[in-house]
Amino acid sequence: MNKGKIVSKMDPKETLLFNAFHGNSMKGRVEVMEHATIMIVGNTGFHKGELRNHIPYMFSTIRLDVAIQERRGKVSNAIIKKELEKVMANRFDGMLKRFQKQETDVFGLGQYYRNKIPYEELKDWRKKYYPNLEMKLTIHTTIQNEGNIKTIIDK
């Protein structure tokens, strides 16, 4: 919302990533990717905001615990982890850029800067600071259990 109007909606995948950012459970979420299908069995998030020369910087880490449900071909765990981390980071980056353009702080990132921005400038968060926010998101994936993996070999 911006000025009382709905300016954008999140799709279900974005909503789940939003919840992961805030440390809410993504448990049971299945992600189908090019090389594998995984189920998220746990997640946590950590965030730190800094203000340098009137530019907000956010350093965030989302940790995902996953179980591989299915592999496509002979693919390593490292490739699956890298693919999942890239998919999630790209999805988050797209969401953040869209919301910054619309001056809609759905993640509540302004809360991390309340004690860093002078009180009289806080009202300008969405117009002055938020569009210039630089986000460094790191996603760490731990494969906890490979369970009963089904391997699909393409012919």
Number of C-alpha atoms within 10 A of each C-alpha: 14 13 8 6 7 9 12 12 10 12 8 9 14 16 13 17 21 18 17 20 23 17 16 15 17 22 16 13 15 16 17 13 15 10 18 25 19 25 20 21 18 20 22 18 17 13 15 12 18 15 15 8 5 13 14 23 20 18 14 17 17 22 20 25 19 25 22 22 19 20 21 15 14 11 12 11 15 11 12 21 20 13 16 25 19 14 14 19 18 13 14 18 15 13 16 19 14 13 20 19 13 16 20 21 18 15 13 9 18 20 13 17 19 13 10 16 18 10 10 7 11 17 11 12 20 19 14 15 22 21 20 16 21 15 15 13 18 17 17 16 19 15 18 14 13 14 10 10 15 15 14 13 9 7 4
